[in-house]
Amino acid sequence: MSDEQLPPAPRRYVSPWPAETPEIPYRLENPTDADAWGQPLTAQREQELHDLLNAWNAPNANHGERRGPFDGVWLTGADVFFLAAYTLAGLESSREGIEQAAARLRDPDPDMQNRLDLFMLHLEGANLRDATLRGANLRRARLSGTVLTGADLIGATLSGANLFGAILHDAALRGADLSDANLSFATLSRATLTRATLDGKTRLDGTILATPRSWRDRLLDWRRRSQRNTSAVLGDIHWGGVGTVDLTAVQWGPVQRLGDERGVGWRAGITTHEAVARAYRQLAAQLRAQGVSEVADRFALRAQVRQRGVLLRRCLRNPFRLPQYLGSWLLAILAGYGYRPGRTIFWYLVVIASFTRGYLQVTHGASLFGLFEPPGTKPLLWYEALVLSVASFHGRGFFPQGLNLGDPVAILAATEAVLGLFIEISFIATFTQRLFGAR
């Protein structure tokens, strides 16, 4: 018989447990769309899940260190759907009751979904890696320590769910309802949270948003994380009001970039760049409202940097916007948009020193654009040139006796006064912002 005539390989489950332990279904090999949330199970698989539940609920059962009936068991989206229907119908329900509960779970009516409560659905420690749970209703489900790496949870309802310590690395949570969910100490590195709903009851204390160096480092020591990489996508999250989600317990030090920036290069469109800048502003507003001003300033500065990309694309569409783009660059160079006051001091000293040297040179015979000081002009000493530079910078310049307005010294003084005006404005605005919280 040729390979083309061979029947398809039977679907089977493999177990991670040692040979001397009872066989426990673990991972479905070669999962397909039939393993997604809402899909039916075979009678054999239903019986296997029943057996696990019965073993857990058996009198005098020795659970050891296992957290739930499915701790360590690899489940698919279809498995979770069946367990949800089983829980919703009640542990002693008939087959007909389970089918009715499954129909309720499939009901597209959001109001119906919000009324379904699965607080008795125990999935602690289960392995749902890469499970398809799109649109799943897991309201108030117990998912502490559950592995949801790479899981498809787009549009899922997780309100009130206990996800304490869950691993949601690289999970798709776009549009998911996480209101009132417990995400304490959960791992959300590289998770996509765009348009996810969080409210004032969502717990995020200790939540990991940065990408760790390795899984081993993350488990052993949360502080040993890369300071270059972060992939939590936080754009357009419904925070439920400014300051309502507790972000004070999150270790923000290693988070240098948000995942919203991932894949957004120079070729990306203006809408994409606007979304990145908006994500940073939203997060900065939340942090500032909770008193984490230092971290908020860092993200607000990053928002300004990304906004510059928006201004560039607007300038390419409309050349009349060029002054706006150049002005943005000028503010970045002079004061880091108000978040880097040290830059203002640096440029102040550079201008003073440069013009001091210029005054010394032109009064000692050097030309300025072909102009020379009149014969008989007294050369300035270094401290005299310094005093002249400082006075000119602040707009109170004075000219040595007999100096005409067309002389090189007068031209340099006028030029320095103009530069001083721009730097002083930046300097005052910077310290007003830093000392009085102006934004």
FENRA-V73353 format. One record per backbone hydrogen bond with DSSP energy under -0.5 kcal/mol. CO is the residue of the C=O (numbers start at 1). NH is the residue of the N-H. E is the energy in kcal/mol with one decimal. If there is no record, write none. Layout:
# FENRA-V73353
CO_NH_E / CO_NH_E
This chain:
# FENRA-V73353
2_5_-0.9 / 2_6_-0.5 / 3_6_-0.9 / 12_29_-1.7 / 14_26_-0.7 / 14_27_-2.0 / 18_21_-1.6 / 27_14_-1.8 / 27_29_-0.6 / 28_31_-0.5 / 32_35_-2.0 / 33_36_-1.6 / 35_77_-0.9 / 35_78_-2.2 / 36_39_-1.9 / 42_46_-2.4 / 43_47_-2.1 / 44_48_-2.0 / 45_49_-2.2 / 46_50_-2.4 / 47_51_-2.6 / 48_52_-1.8 / 49_53_-2.1 / 50_54_-2.9 / 51_55_-2.6 / 52_56_-1.8 / 53_57_-2.4 / 54_58_-0.7 / 58_61_-1.6 / 61_63_-0.9 / 63_66_-2.1 / 68_71_-1.5 / 70_73_-2.1 / 73_75_-0.7 / 73_127_-2.6 / 76_80_-2.2 / 77_81_-2.1 / 78_82_-2.2 / 79_83_-2.4 / 80_84_-2.5 / 81_85_-2.5 / 82_86_-2.7 / 83_87_-2.6 / 84_88_-2.9 / 85_89_-2.3 / 86_90_-1.1 / 90_93_-1.9 / 94_98_-1.9 / 95_99_-2.1 / 96_100_-2.1 / 97_101_-2.3 / 98_102_-2.4 / 99_103_-1.9 / 100_104_-1.8 / 101_105_-2.0 / 102_106_-1.6 / 103_107_-0.5 / 104_107_-0.8 / 109_113_-2.1 / 110_114_-2.5 / 111_115_-1.0 / 112_115_-0.6 / 112_116_-0.9 / 113_116_-0.7 / 116_118_-0.5 / 118_121_-2.1 / 120_122_-1.0 / 121_123_-0.8 / 121_142_-2.3 / 123_126_-2.0 / 125_72_-2.4 / 126_128_-0.8 / 126_147_-2.5 / 127_75_-2.3 / 128_131_-2.1 / 131_133_-0.9 / 131_152_-2.6 / 132_37_-2.0 / 133_136_-2.2 / 136_138_-0.8 / 136_157_-3.3 / 138_141_-2.1 / 139_118_-2.3 / 141_143_-0.9 / 141_162_-2.5 / 142_123_-2.4 / 143_146_-2.0 / 144_125_-1.5 / 146_148_-0.8 / 146_167_-2.4 / 147_128_-3.0 / 148_151_-2.1 / 149_130_-2.5 / 151_153_-0.9 / 151_172_-2.6 / 152_133_-2.3 / 153_156_-2.1 / 154_135_-2.0 / 156_158_-0.7 / 156_177_-2.7 / 157_138_-2.9 / 158_161_-2.1 / 159_140_-1.7 / 161_163_-0.9 / 161_182_-2.7 / 162_143_-2.3 / 163_166_-2.4 / 164_145_-1.9 / 166_168_-0.8 / 166_187_-2.6 / 167_148_-3.2 / 168_171_-2.0 / 169_150_-2.1 / 171_173_-0.8 / 171_192_-2.5 / 172_153_-2.3 / 173_176_-2.1 / 174_155_-2.1 / 176_178_-0.8 / 176_197_-2.8 / 177_158_-2.5 / 178_181_-1.8 / 179_160_-1.7 / 181_183_-0.9 / 181_203_-2.5 / 182_163_-2.1 / 183_186_-2.1 / 184_165_-2.4 / 186_188_-0.6 / 186_208_-2.9 / 187_168_-2.7 / 188_191_-2.2 / 189_170_-2.3 / 191_193_-0.7 / 191_233_-2.2 / 192_173_-2.3 / 193_196_-2.3 / 194_175_-1.9 / 196_198_-0.6 / 196_238_-2.4 / 197_178_-2.5 / 199_202_-1.6 / 202_204_-0.5 / 202_246_-0.6 / 203_183_-2.2 / 204_207_-1.9 / 205_185_-1.2 / 207_209_-0.6 / 208_188_-3.2 / 209_231_-0.7 / 209_232_-0.6 / 210_212_-0.6 / 211_226_-0.8 / 214_218_-2.1 / 215_219_-2.0 / 216_220_-2.2 / 217_221_-3.1 / 221_224_-1.0 / 223_225_-2.0 / 224_213_-0.7 / 229_211_-0.7 / 232_234_-0.7 / 232_259_-2.2 / 232_260_-0.6 / 233_193_-1.1 / 234_237_-1.0 / 235_195_-1.1 / 237_239_-1.2 / 238_198_-2.7 / 241_244_-1.5 / 244_246_-0.5 / 245_247_-0.7 / 247_250_-0.7 / 250_252_-1.1 / 252_255_-1.1 / 254_256_-1.2 / 258_261_-1.7 / 259_262_-1.4 / 261_264_-2.4 / 263_265_-1.1 / 265_268_-1.4 / 269_273_-1.8 / 270_274_-2.3 / 271_275_-1.9 / 272_276_-1.7 / 273_277_-2.3 / 274_278_-2.4 / 275_279_-2.0 / 276_280_-1.7 / 277_281_-2.0 / 278_282_-2.6 / 279_283_-2.1 / 280_284_-2.5 / 281_285_-2.4 / 282_286_-1.9 / 283_287_-2.4 / 284_288_-2.7 / 285_289_-2.0 / 286_290_-0.7 / 287_290_-0.7 / 287_292_-2.5 / 288_291_-1.6 / 291_293_-1.3 / 292_296_-2.2 / 293_297_-2.7 / 294_298_-1.3 / 295_299_-2.0 / 296_300_-2.6 / 297_301_-2.4 / 298_302_-1.7 / 299_303_-1.9 / 300_304_-1.7 / 301_305_-2.0 / 302_306_-2.4 / 303_307_-2.1 / 304_308_-1.3 / 305_309_-0.7 / 306_309_-0.6 / 306_310_-0.9 / 307_311_-2.2 / 308_312_-2.1 / 309_313_-1.7 / 310_314_-2.0 / 311_315_-2.2 / 312_316_-2.0 / 313_317_-1.3 / 314_318_-2.5 / 318_321_-2.3 / 319_322_-1.8 / 321_325_-1.6 / 322_326_-2.7 / 323_327_-2.5 / 324_328_-1.7 / 325_329_-1.9 / 326_330_-2.3 / 327_331_-2.3 / 328_332_-2.0 / 329_333_-2.4 / 330_334_-2.6 / 331_335_-2.2 / 331_336_-0.6 / 331_337_-1.6 / 332_336_-1.2 / 335_338_-0.7 / 335_340_-2.3 / 336_339_-1.9 / 340_343_-1.5 / 340_344_-0.7 / 341_345_-1.6 / 342_346_-2.2 / 343_347_-2.6 / 344_348_-2.1 / 345_349_-2.2 / 346_350_-2.3 / 347_351_-2.4 / 348_352_-2.3 / 349_353_-2.5 / 350_354_-2.5 / 351_355_-2.5 / 352_356_-2.0 / 353_357_-2.0 / 354_358_-1.9 / 355_359_-2.7 / 356_360_-1.9 / 357_361_-2.3 / 358_362_-2.4 / 359_363_-1.7 / 360_364_-0.5 / 361_364_-0.9 / 361_366_-2.5 / 362_365_-1.0 / 362_373_-0.5 / 368_371_-1.7 / 371_368_-2.5 / 374_377_-1.6 / 381_385_-2.5 / 382_386_-1.8 / 383_387_-2.3 / 384_388_-2.3 / 385_389_-2.1 / 386_390_-2.5 / 387_391_-2.4 / 388_392_-2.3 / 389_393_-2.3 / 390_394_-1.6 / 391_396_-2.6 / 392_395_-1.4 / 400_403_-1.9 / 404_407_-1.5 / 407_411_-2.0 / 408_412_-2.6 / 409_413_-2.4 / 410_414_-2.3 / 411_415_-2.3 / 412_416_-2.7 / 413_417_-2.0 / 414_418_-1.7 / 415_419_-2.1 / 416_420_-2.7 / 417_421_-1.7 / 418_422_-1.6 / 419_423_-2.2 / 420_424_-2.7 / 421_425_-2.1 / 422_426_-2.0 / 423_427_-2.6 / 424_428_-2.9 / 425_429_-2.4 / 426_430_-2.2 / 427_431_-2.1 / 428_432_-2.2 / 429_433_-2.0 / 430_434_-2.3 / 431_435_-2.5 / 432_436_-2.0 / 432_438_-0.9 / 433_437_-1.0
